[in-house]
Amino acid sequence: MKAHWRSITAALLGLFVLAGSVVGYRVLTNPGWSLKKFQTQPLNWSSCYGNFDCTSFKVPVDYNAIDDRTFTLQVLRHKAIDQRNRLGALIVNPGGPGGSGVDYAYNADSIVSPALISKYDIVGFDPRGVNTSEPIRCLSDKAEDEFLANDGQASNMQEVRAMVAKAKNFAASCARAAGDRIGHYSTLEGAKDMEILRLALGEKKLNYLGKSYGTYLGTLYAALYPNSIGHMVLDGAVDPNVSLKEQDLIQAQGFDQALNDFLASQHKFTLADIKKLIADAKEKPMVTTHQRSATQALIITAIAASLYDNQAGWPKLAIALTQAINYKNPNELLSIADDYYQRDSFGKYVNNENDISNIITCSDWSVKDSPEQMLADRSRFQAAAPIFGPFLNFAGLTCKYWKAAPVALKRKLTNIKTPPIIVIGVTRDPATPYLWSKALAGDLTNSVLLTFDGEGHTGHGRGNSCIDSKVDAYFLTGQSPAPGLVCVASGN
């Protein structure tokens, strides 16, 4: 569910650490924190990165047992250009889980229209453990390489045991890195943190634009604080009432469908070619001149990453497959996988999104199935999605061995009564399938489902004037789109 944008941490690695002394950090020896003190803390802004402002705020590690343990979360703001007619702050989240809201807000001029930049402060924060907000890393770069290159599928118990060992090692490594905070990286706590930020910003209502996993953050906020919502757009929705196992199955089907659509669009390769490429990678993986193997897991990652965006990703995938299938050259496939994982040409991971993505997922969702049951489910996953199914039916294995219980609401997320909310769904979205957007729109009783009939992940900000104009009108005037509106992608 990731999105891509230019990263502050990639371009200015380490600068945020240096800036910490001037963007709102306070030395607190005995602060005596209470929820009220968190809710009334001031924000100390300072200029940063040219036309932006930076600050930080503190949140409790554990909302159920507040003490002096805190997370310090980093915030970046692009102030509204037309301050006299400013409409408020618009908090943005790109997805993930583990995507950087700071990096996303840094891209304000490309994620929202000039009209919104003129009237809204565009604000992004890095949730607990993410990017610049006390980032947590479980693995070294070398260990990360090994973990991500792991084949990711198993067809017999011997292979399952090998996967279990790696999953247990990852879970134990994260527990050591997090210490007593291991149980406090959940999206539910992130939603409570966002309410602390709203109060610190002095905003009477929360205005929010969440993409992909960011829709889950927004949904939990809506369930907790329905009366605090101003305007909210949830784009590429996650169904909050589907188990992790069913999420993986539905995503596998979505990516298989997107792959079939891609193959039909370019007539160069067939599904049989893809199956052979993946099968060959298990028996004898292609190796680069630097002796790096293009494993099944890395190939499947590269294909999936390309399917997020039919406009930019599909042409890159066509080139990468031509090199790999016709010339046994895996360089372009590995380049796509590296871009997805934020791995640079020196083998360094420029942020911690891979680790924190797993941490947040395991903090949100429980996994009850045994490895044996997962293996038994392989046939169901493979029948539903022949390419991606075998790789996603073990996707929840790490969470099976997590060292803390999930933190989640104790009720089903349905019949959530809020002011008007827009839910955007893309009919052939591989990462957050359309049926999830329809389900979420039903759970939010006062929402409108805005449909983008097309390919790719999420609908807003991709050049479709129908979608973008409706989002602008909603944020600028409060006008919701007509129920049942379908916006068609150009060329459809």
Order of alpha helices (4+ residues) and beta strands (2+ residues): alpha-alpha-alpha-beta-beta-beta-beta-alpha-alpha-alpha-beta-alpha-alpha-alpha-beta-alpha-beta-alpha-alpha-beta-beta-alpha-alpha-alpha-alpha-alpha-alpha-alpha-alpha-beta-alpha-beta-alpha-beta
